[in-house]
């Protein structure tokens, strides 16, 4: 008869400690696989729908055709859009016409009062509107001409010049997300 300490962890000749160690290893492997799967699902949940054969994208400099012109706006939105495609896809930027092509223009840049109190504006709104043309040489059904408009409200006690740089950057970030979703997301 085996000593009591030898019997611990053994039932019917099966070493429970070894099985438990293997179960922990399997659990760790399972969790690692599950986490890797979550990251994969998260990436695919982004819904990027780019043809596998697409290698390049051309994003032309946005033209500023708004009645009120911000001199930095064209560069800001073009740069942010190029950065978004560079960081979120495997596409290379091309100067000549790429597999995907985006051309845009700024059609609106307006400031308006949106909240009035005691006969005086308390909030103002900066609105930026852009129109894009998107071409996908692999799937013409995905080609589009579309306008996007976003705004940001600011305290009327501040002048546009005081908040303009920050607001333009924030509005452009949202517009870029809208354009990216409309052109290469399968939502």
C-alpha positions as CSV (number, residue, x, y, z in Angstrom):
1,X,0.0,0.0,0.0
2,X,1.5,3.4,-1.0
3,X,2.2,6.0,1.6
4,X,-0.5,8.6,2.1
5,X,1.5,11.4,0.4
6,X,2.0,9.2,-2.7
7,X,-1.8,8.6,-2.9
8,X,-2.6,12.3,-3.0
9,X,-3.2,13.4,-6.5
10,X,-3.8,9.9,-7.8
11,X,-7.1,8.3,-8.4
12,X,-7.4,4.9,-10.0
13,X,-3.8,5.1,-11.1
14,X,-4.3,8.5,-12.9
15,X,-2.0,11.3,-11.8
16,X,-4.4,14.2,-11.1
17,X,-1.5,16.7,-10.7
18,X,-0.3,16.1,-14.3
19,X,-3.9,16.3,-15.6
20,X,-4.4,19.6,-13.8
21,X,-1.1,21.0,-15.0
22,X,-2.2,20.1,-18.6
23,X,-5.6,21.6,-18.0
24,X,-4.0,24.9,-16.9
25,X,-1.8,24.8,-20.0
26,X,-4.8,24.2,-22.2
27,X,-6.7,26.9,-20.4
28,X,-3.9,29.4,-21.0
29,X,-3.6,28.4,-24.7
30,X,-7.4,28.6,-25.1
31,X,-7.5,32.1,-23.5
32,X,-4.5,33.2,-25.7
33,X,-6.4,32.0,-28.8
34,X,-9.6,33.6,-27.6
35,X,-7.8,36.9,-27.1
36,X,-6.1,36.7,-30.5
37,X,-9.5,35.9,-32.0
38,X,-10.9,39.0,-30.3
39,X,-8.3,41.2,-31.9
40,X,-9.0,39.6,-35.2
41,X,-12.7,40.1,-34.8
42,X,-12.1,43.7,-33.6
43,X,-10.1,44.4,-36.8
44,X,-12.7,42.8,-39.1
45,X,-15.4,44.6,-37.2
46,X,-13.9,47.8,-38.5
47,X,-15.5,46.7,-41.8
48,X,-12.8,47.7,-44.2
49,X,-13.8,46.6,-47.6
50,X,-10.8,47.0,-50.0
51,X,-10.4,44.8,-53.0
52,X,-7.5,42.3,-52.3
53,X,-5.8,43.4,-55.6
54,X,-5.8,47.1,-54.6
55,X,-2.3,48.3,-53.8
56,X,-2.5,52.1,-54.1
57,X,-4.7,55.0,-53.4
58,X,-4.5,58.6,-54.7
59,X,-5.8,61.3,-52.5
60,X,-5.7,64.6,-54.4
61,X,-5.2,67.9,-52.6
62,X,-8.7,69.2,-51.6
63,X,-9.6,72.4,-53.4
64,X,-11.1,75.2,-51.3
65,X,-14.1,76.6,-53.1
66,X,-16.0,77.9,-50.0
67,X,-17.2,81.5,-49.9
68,X,-15.3,82.0,-46.6
69,X,-11.7,80.5,-47.0
70,X,-9.5,79.2,-44.2
71,X,-6.1,79.0,-45.7
72,X,-5.0,75.9,-43.7
73,X,-8.2,73.9,-44.2
74,X,-7.3,72.3,-47.5
75,X,-4.0,71.1,-46.3
76,X,-5.5,69.9,-42.9
77,X,-8.2,67.7,-44.4
78,X,-6.0,66.3,-47.1
79,X,-3.2,65.5,-44.7
80,X,-5.6,63.9,-42.2
81,X,-7.2,61.8,-44.9
82,X,-3.9,60.6,-46.2
83,X,-2.7,59.7,-42.7
84,X,-6.0,57.8,-42.0
85,X,-5.5,55.6,-45.1
86,X,-1.8,55.1,-44.3
87,X,-2.5,54.0,-40.7
88,X,-5.7,52.0,-41.3
89,X,-5.0,50.2,-44.5
90,X,-2.1,48.5,-46.3
91,X,-2.5,50.8,-49.3
92,X,0.4,52.9,-50.6
93,X,-0.2,56.5,-51.5
94,X,0.3,57.2,-55.2
95,X,0.8,60.5,-57.0
96,X,-0.6,59.2,-60.3
97,X,-4.1,57.6,-60.4
98,X,-4.1,54.7,-57.9
99,X,-6.3,51.7,-57.7
100,X,-8.6,53.8,-55.4
101,X,-8.9,57.5,-56.1
102,X,-10.3,60.3,-53.9
103,X,-10.7,63.9,-55.1
104,X,-12.4,66.5,-52.9
105,X,-13.4,70.1,-52.5
106,X,-14.4,72.2,-49.6
107,X,-17.8,73.7,-50.5
108,X,-18.7,75.3,-47.2
109,X,-17.1,77.1,-44.3
110,X,-19.6,79.0,-42.3
111,X,-20.1,80.5,-38.8
112,X,-23.6,81.0,-37.5
113,X,-25.3,81.7,-34.2
114,X,-27.1,78.7,-32.7
115,X,-28.1,79.7,-29.2
116,X,-29.4,83.1,-28.3
117,X,-30.0,84.3,-24.7
118,X,-31.0,87.8,-23.6
119,X,-30.9,89.2,-27.2
120,X,-27.4,88.0,-27.6
121,X,-25.7,84.9,-29.1
122,X,-24.4,82.5,-26.5
123,X,-23.1,79.8,-28.8
124,X,-21.7,79.9,-32.4
125,X,-21.3,77.1,-34.8
126,X,-18.5,76.5,-37.3
127,X,-19.7,74.2,-40.1
128,X,-17.4,72.7,-42.7
129,X,-18.9,71.0,-45.8
130,X,-16.8,68.9,-48.3
131,X,-17.7,67.0,-51.4
132,X,-15.7,64.0,-52.6
133,X,-15.5,61.9,-55.7
134,X,-14.4,58.3,-55.0
135,X,-13.4,55.8,-57.7
136,X,-12.6,52.1,-57.2
137,X,-11.1,50.7,-60.4
138,X,-12.0,47.2,-59.3
139,X,-15.7,47.8,-58.6
140,X,-17.4,50.7,-60.3
141,X,-20.6,50.1,-58.2
142,X,-18.6,51.5,-55.3
143,X,-17.8,54.8,-57.0
144,X,-19.6,57.8,-55.5
145,X,-20.0,61.5,-55.4
146,X,-21.0,62.5,-51.9
147,X,-21.1,65.5,-49.6
148,X,-20.3,65.5,-45.9
149,X,-21.0,68.3,-43.4
150,X,-19.9,68.5,-39.8
151,X,-20.0,71.3,-37.2
152,X,-18.6,72.2,-33.8
153,X,-20.3,74.7,-31.4
154,X,-18.2,77.2,-29.4
155,X,-18.9,79.9,-26.8
156,X,-19.8,83.2,-28.4
157,X,-17.6,85.0,-25.9
158,X,-14.7,83.6,-28.0
159,X,-13.9,84.9,-31.5
160,X,-13.5,82.5,-34.3
161,X,-9.8,83.3,-34.5
162,X,-9.3,82.2,-30.9
163,X,-10.8,78.7,-31.5
164,X,-10.5,78.2,-35.2
165,X,-7.3,76.1,-35.3
166,X,-8.6,73.6,-32.7
167,X,-12.1,73.5,-34.2
168,X,-10.9,72.9,-37.7
169,X,-8.6,70.1,-36.6
170,X,-11.5,68.4,-34.6
171,X,-14.1,68.9,-37.4
172,X,-11.6,67.5,-40.0
173,X,-11.0,64.4,-37.8
174,X,-14.8,63.6,-37.9
175,X,-15.0,64.4,-41.6
176,X,-12.1,62.1,-42.4
177,X,-13.7,59.3,-40.4
178,X,-17.0,59.9,-42.4
179,X,-15.1,59.8,-45.7
180,X,-13.1,56.7,-44.8
181,X,-16.3,54.9,-43.7
182,X,-18.2,55.9,-46.9
183,X,-15.4,54.9,-49.3
184,X,-13.8,51.7,-47.9
185,X,-16.0,50.5,-45.0
186,X,-18.6,47.9,-45.6
187,X,-21.2,49.1,-43.1
